[in-house]
Amino acid sequence: MPQFFFTTIAADGTIRSGIPCEADNLDEAAKQARRELSALAAGGLPDNPLNMLSVEIYDEQQKPELELRLVVEEIRK
């Protein structure tokens, strides 16, 4: 089974890299990354100046494959 790795950026700006993820293919890894992104959001949304949460997926050779972002925008009216 292929191995993928995640790098995450949390609401407080904490970056975690090298998080292992076993998945049959990139689509399955992306599903797991969505769950990871949901868990990050459950821990709190980012505040200015950081406006996003992120999970980036890398393949076994550490080549970036896909990034999922949850962006928070404050729009004053």
Secondary structure, DSSP 8 states (H G I E B T S, - for coil): --EEEEEEE-TT--EEEEEEEE-SSHHHHHHHHHHHHHHHHHT----TT--EEEEEEE-TT--EEEEEEEE------
